[in-house]
Amino acid sequence: MRERGPARARTTPPVRAPRPASGWWWVLPALLLYGGFVLYPLSQTVRYSFYDWDGFGPATWVGLDNYRSVVTDERLLDSLGHALVLIAFFTLLPIALGLALAAVVADLRSAGARAAARALLFLPQVVPLAGAAIAWSWMYSSDGVVNQLLRLAGLDALARPWLADFHTALPAVGLIGAWVATGLCTLLFTAGLLRIDPSLHEAAALDGAGRIRRFTAVTLPSLRREIVVAATILTIAALASFDIVYVATAGGPGYSTMVPGVLIFRLVFTEQAVGLASALAVVLVVLVLAVIAPLQRLGRER
């Protein structure tokens, strides 16, 4: 009999690396949707901003006249200023309250208590913004809960129709946004606090750091990404606010709470100034990008 030699090991052919272009087929549906529902409307908005058009008849080329109106018309400039003011209420206040509430929630010993607290604090985020605006409009009315509490406390002089007062309408609207956004910040920051290594706090305490020092040296740096995410989302919500303002005040009294979103709506559907509304929308997009870009850069820094 012939002796068989050692069996040869079977070699499998090398796996071909997929072509780089093949990955585009996977993202093509998303790109088509993004192009159809974001890029195309944005390009049309930029195009309309160079015309005087009422939305129905022929359009007239006006060049940069609409943009000149945006930077010279007091009504348009005030709307942009009001949006910047709302950043303090929609972003800064919820982040500050969220940090404080997250510290309290994270210190709860019972897991059930922490879950219940997070659910209760996040509940305003689930409420539709229009519904929140209606509820707070009732509370801000002359006989609403806010004024009733002031009268019970003996502060009758402070009672007023808050949304009908030129001086208090914008802060009152801002507080509605702060109430809605605080739960989101609390949830984000609570999750961030629970992932911080306890040994960091213990080491800082051994070095003699107090609660405030540990908060500034350990907690805040560890929550930087969560803070950047919250600030980005809420800043965009402040600059592009529409629902709360439109339902609560519709931009009034006068123009004291007018914001770009409501003014764009009014320019298009009431004044038929599509070109001017488009120019204001483009300026708003640029403003959003200018505010968000530094935040994103801060989030990427190590």
C-alpha positions as CSV (number, residue, x, y, z in Angstrom):
1,M,0.0,0.0,0.0
2,R,1.2,3.5,-0.8
3,E,1.7,5.6,2.2
4,R,-0.3,8.8,2.3
5,G,1.6,12.0,2.9
6,P,0.5,14.5,5.5
7,A,-2.8,16.1,4.8
8,R,-2.6,19.5,3.4
9,A,-4.4,22.2,5.4
10,R,-7.2,23.8,3.4
11,T,-6.6,27.5,2.9
12,T,-9.7,29.7,2.7
13,P,-9.5,32.4,0.1
14,P,-8.9,35.9,1.7
15,V,-12.1,37.9,2.3
16,R,-12.3,40.8,0.0
17,A,-12.6,44.1,1.8
18,P,-15.8,45.9,0.6
19,R,-15.3,48.7,-1.8
20,P,-15.5,52.1,-0.1
21,A,-18.2,53.2,-2.5
22,S,-20.5,50.3,-1.5
23,G,-21.1,52.0,1.9
24,W,-22.9,54.8,0.1
25,W,-25.8,52.4,-0.8
26,W,-26.5,52.0,2.9
27,V,-26.8,55.7,3.5
28,L,-28.4,56.6,0.2
29,P,-32.0,56.4,1.6
30,A,-31.1,58.7,4.5
31,L,-29.3,61.1,2.1
32,L,-32.3,61.2,-0.2
33,L,-34.6,62.0,2.7
34,Y,-32.2,64.6,4.1
35,G,-31.8,66.2,0.7
36,G,-35.5,66.3,0.0
37,F,-36.7,67.5,3.3
38,V,-33.8,69.7,4.5
39,L,-31.3,70.7,1.8
40,Y,-33.9,71.4,-0.9
41,P,-36.2,73.5,1.2
42,L,-33.2,75.4,2.6
43,S,-31.9,76.1,-0.9
44,Q,-35.4,77.3,-1.9
45,T,-35.5,79.6,1.1
46,V,-32.2,81.1,0.2
47,R,-33.5,81.6,-3.4
48,Y,-36.7,83.3,-2.3
49,S,-34.8,85.6,0.0
50,F,-33.6,87.5,-3.1
51,Y,-37.1,88.2,-4.4
52,D,-40.1,90.3,-3.5
53,W,-42.9,87.6,-3.7
54,D,-46.3,87.3,-2.2
55,G,-46.4,83.5,-2.6
56,F,-48.8,83.5,-5.6
57,G,-48.0,86.1,-8.3
58,P,-44.8,86.8,-10.2
59,A,-41.7,87.3,-8.1
60,T,-39.5,90.4,-8.5
61,W,-35.7,90.3,-8.1
62,V,-34.6,92.7,-5.3
63,G,-31.1,91.4,-4.5
64,L,-30.1,92.1,-1.0
65,D,-32.9,94.4,-0.1
66,N,-34.6,91.9,2.1
67,Y,-31.4,91.4,4.1
68,R,-31.1,95.1,4.4
69,S,-34.6,95.2,5.9
70,V,-33.6,92.4,8.4
71,V,-30.7,94.5,9.8
72,T,-32.5,97.9,9.7
73,D,-36.1,97.1,10.5
74,E,-36.6,97.6,14.2
75,R,-39.3,95.0,14.4
76,L,-37.1,92.3,12.8
77,L,-34.1,93.2,14.9
78,D,-36.2,93.1,18.1
79,S,-37.4,89.6,17.3
80,L,-33.8,88.4,17.0
81,G,-33.0,90.2,20.3
82,H,-35.9,88.5,22.1
83,A,-34.7,85.1,20.8
84,L,-31.3,85.8,22.4
85,V,-32.9,86.8,25.7
86,L,-34.8,83.5,25.7
87,I,-31.5,81.6,25.7
88,A,-31.1,82.7,29.3
89,F,-34.5,81.2,30.2
90,F,-34.5,78.2,27.9
91,T,-30.8,77.2,28.3
92,L,-28.9,78.8,31.2
93,L,-31.7,78.5,33.8
94,P,-32.6,74.9,33.1
95,I,-28.9,73.8,33.1
96,A,-28.4,75.5,36.5
97,L,-31.6,74.0,38.0
98,G,-30.8,70.6,36.3
99,L,-27.4,70.5,38.0
100,A,-28.8,71.2,41.4
101,L,-31.7,68.7,41.0
102,A,-29.5,66.0,39.6
103,A,-27.2,66.3,42.6
104,V,-30.2,65.8,44.9
105,V,-31.5,62.9,42.9
106,A,-28.2,61.2,42.7
107,D,-27.8,61.4,46.5
108,L,-31.1,59.4,47.0
109,R,-30.2,56.0,48.5
110,S,-33.2,54.2,47.2
111,A,-33.2,53.2,43.5
112,G,-37.0,53.4,43.4
113,A,-36.9,56.9,44.8
114,R,-34.4,58.0,42.2
115,A,-36.5,56.5,39.4
116,A,-39.7,58.2,40.7
117,A,-37.9,61.5,41.0
118,R,-36.5,61.3,37.5
119,A,-39.9,60.4,36.1
120,L,-41.7,63.3,37.8
121,L,-39.0,65.8,36.8
122,F,-39.0,64.6,33.2
123,L,-42.9,64.7,32.9
124,P,-43.0,68.4,31.6
125,Q,-40.8,67.3,28.7
126,V,-43.5,64.9,27.6
127,V,-46.3,67.5,27.7
128,P,-46.9,69.1,24.3
129,L,-45.5,72.6,24.1
130,A,-48.9,74.0,23.1
131,G,-50.5,72.3,26.0
132,A,-47.9,73.7,28.4
133,A,-48.4,77.2,27.0
134,I,-52.2,76.9,27.5
135,A,-51.8,75.7,31.1
136,W,-49.4,78.4,32.0
137,S,-51.6,81.1,30.3
138,W,-54.3,80.1,32.7
139,M,-51.9,80.2,35.6
140,Y,-50.6,83.7,34.6
141,S,-54.0,85.2,34.2
142,S,-55.4,87.9,36.5
143,D,-57.2,85.3,38.7
144,G,-54.7,82.5,38.0
145,V,-52.7,80.4,40.4
146,V,-49.6,82.7,40.3
147,N,-51.6,85.8,41.3
148,Q,-53.6,83.9,43.9
149,L,-50.4,82.7,45.6
150,L,-49.0,86.3,45.6
151,R,-52.2,87.6,47.2
152,L,-52.1,84.9,49.9
153,A,-48.5,85.9,50.6
154,G,-49.5,89.5,51.0
155,L,-47.8,90.6,47.8
156,D,-50.9,92.1,46.1
157,A,-48.9,94.8,44.5
158,L,-47.0,92.3,42.4
159,A,-50.1,90.6,41.1
160,R,-50.8,91.4,37.4
161,P,-51.8,89.7,34.1
162,W,-48.2,88.6,33.5
163,L,-48.6,87.8,29.8
164,A,-50.4,91.1,29.1
165,D,-47.7,93.3,30.6
166,F,-45.1,94.7,28.3
167,H,-42.4,94.3,30.9
168,T,-43.1,90.8,32.2
169,A,-44.5,89.0,29.1
170,L,-41.1,87.9,27.8
171,P,-39.7,86.6,31.1
172,A,-43.0,84.9,31.8
173,V,-42.8,83.1,28.4
174,G,-39.2,82.2,29.2
175,L,-40.1,80.6,32.5
176,I,-42.5,78.3,30.6
177,G,-39.6,77.1,28.5
178,A,-37.4,76.7,31.6
179,W,-40.1,74.6,33.3
180,V,-40.3,72.3,30.2
181,A,-36.5,72.0,29.7
182,T,-35.4,71.5,33.3
183,G,-36.5,67.8,33.4
184,L,-34.4,67.0,30.3
185,C,-31.3,68.6,31.9
186,T,-31.9,66.8,35.2
187,L,-32.2,63.4,33.4
188,L,-29.0,64.0,31.4
189,F,-27.0,65.2,34.4
190,T,-28.3,62.4,36.7
191,A,-27.1,59.8,34.2
192,G,-23.7,61.6,34.0
193,L,-23.3,61.8,37.8
194,L,-24.0,58.1,38.2
195,R,-21.1,57.2,35.9
196,I,-18.5,59.4,37.8
197,D,-16.0,57.2,39.6
198,P,-16.7,57.7,43.4
199,S,-13.0,57.4,44.1
200,L,-12.5,60.8,42.5
201,H,-14.8,62.4,45.1
202,E,-13.1,60.4,47.8
203,A,-9.6,61.5,46.7
204,A,-10.7,65.2,46.6
205,A,-12.3,64.9,50.0
206,L,-9.1,63.4,51.4
207,D,-7.2,66.4,50.0
208,G,-9.5,68.7,52.0
209,A,-11.8,69.8,49.2
210,G,-15.3,70.8,50.4
211,R,-18.6,70.2,48.5
212,I,-18.3,73.3,46.4
213,R,-14.7,72.6,45.5
214,R,-15.5,69.0,44.6
215,F,-18.4,70.2,42.5
216,T,-16.2,72.6,40.5
217,A,-13.2,70.4,40.3
218,V,-14.7,66.9,39.8
219,T,-18.4,67.1,38.9
220,L,-18.5,69.9,36.4
221,P,-15.5,68.6,34.3
222,S,-17.0,65.1,34.3
223,L,-20.4,66.5,33.1
224,R,-19.0,68.7,30.3
225,R,-20.3,66.6,27.5
226,E,-23.8,66.3,29.0
227,I,-23.8,70.1,29.6
228,V,-22.8,70.7,26.0
229,V,-25.5,68.4,24.6
230,A,-28.1,70.1,26.8
231,A,-26.9,73.6,25.9
232,T,-26.9,72.7,22.2
233,I,-30.5,71.3,22.2
234,L,-31.9,74.1,24.3
235,T,-30.1,76.9,22.5
236,I,-31.6,75.8,19.2
237,A,-35.0,75.5,20.9
238,A,-34.7,79.1,22.2
239,L,-33.6,80.6,18.9
240,A,-36.2,78.7,16.9
241,S,-39.0,78.9,19.5
242,F,-42.5,79.0,18.1
243,D,-45.1,76.9,19.9
244,I,-44.9,78.4,23.3
245,V,-44.7,82.0,22.2
246,Y,-47.4,81.6,19.5
247,V,-49.9,79.9,21.8
248,A,-49.2,82.0,24.9
249,T,-48.9,85.5,23.5
250,A,-48.8,85.3,19.6
251,G,-45.9,87.8,19.9
252,G,-47.8,90.3,22.0
253,P,-48.6,92.5,23.8
254,G,-47.5,94.6,20.9
255,Y,-44.2,93.1,19.8
256,S,-42.8,92.6,23.2
257,T,-42.5,88.8,22.8
258,M,-42.1,88.6,19.1
259,V,-39.5,86.0,18.1
260,P,-38.2,85.1,14.6
261,G,-40.3,81.9,14.3
262,V,-43.6,83.7,15.0
263,L,-42.6,86.7,12.9
264,I,-41.7,84.5,9.9
265,F,-45.2,82.8,10.2
266,R,-46.9,86.2,10.3
267,L,-44.9,87.6,7.4
268,V,-45.8,84.6,5.2
269,F,-49.4,84.0,6.1
270,T,-50.6,87.5,7.1
271,E,-48.4,90.0,5.2
272,Q,-47.6,87.7,2.2
273,A,-44.0,88.9,2.4
274,V,-42.4,85.5,1.5
275,G,-39.1,87.0,0.4
276,L,-38.6,89.0,3.6
277,A,-39.6,86.0,5.7
278,S,-37.1,83.9,3.8
279,A,-34.3,86.4,4.5
280,L,-35.2,86.4,8.2
281,A,-35.1,82.6,8.2
282,V,-31.7,82.5,6.5
283,V,-30.3,85.0,9.1
284,L,-31.8,82.9,11.9
285,V,-30.0,79.8,10.5
286,V,-26.7,81.7,10.4
287,L,-27.3,82.9,14.0
288,V,-28.0,79.4,15.2
289,L,-24.9,78.0,13.6
290,A,-22.8,80.9,15.0
291,V,-24.0,80.2,18.5
292,I,-23.8,76.4,18.3
293,A,-20.4,76.1,16.7
294,P,-18.4,77.2,19.8
295,L,-20.5,74.8,21.9
296,Q,-19.6,71.9,19.7
297,R,-16.0,72.9,19.8
298,L,-16.1,73.0,23.5
299,G,-17.6,69.5,23.6
300,R,-14.8,68.1,21.5
301,E,-12.0,69.5,23.6
302,R,-10.3,67.1,26.0
